[in-house]
């Protein structure tokens, strides 16, 4: 895992919720995690990670996710088993 992805997943789960997360970085993280993404109408994306599924929204007028979108992303990742601690444990297993 790159340090960029590790830092981003920590930022997503950090309180208070950040309002400064770029969509392109999130998209890169989702691909790295193996999330299946399906483009729906407009700015909506169906995302699947394991048994977890969510409809995510690309930001409309900027490239930055608002706090509500980050909260929604956090919940999706947690349901899919991609919390910071779970992610770090998986990466350690892959290395060792």
Secondary structure, 3 states (H helix, E strand, C coil): CCHHHHHHHHHHHCCCCCCCEEHHHHHHHHHHHCCEEEECCCCEEEEEECCEEEEEECCCCCCEECHHHHHHHHHHHHHCCCCHHHHHHHHHHHHC
